[in-house]
Amino acid sequence: MSPLTKSLRQLAVEDLYSKTCVCGAAKLSGQSFCHPCFRALPPRMRNALYVACSITYADAWDEARDYLRIEAGRIR
C-alpha cells in the first residue's frame, strides 16, 4: 500500500467521525457529509459511501469530496 492511499484512508475515516463537513457546515459524527452536501451528490456517489470503511470507502469519499468542490461548488 502506498503512503498516499494510507493517508487518504486515514483522512476519510477521521472526517467520517468529525462533526464538521468538508464544506465547513456542522454534520453528525458517523455521516460522511452534511445533508445539503450529501444531497448534492449524484446517486451513484451517495450509494458508494455506504460501503464499509475500507479502501473502497476512502476512494468513494475522495471522489465525492472532489465532486462537491468542483461540480457542486459546496467547498471553498
Summary of the structure (lengths in Angstrom):
residues: 76
radius of gyration: 11.5
end to end distance: 30.5
largest distance: 33.4
contacts: 206
relative contact order: 0.19
helix: 57%
strand: 3%
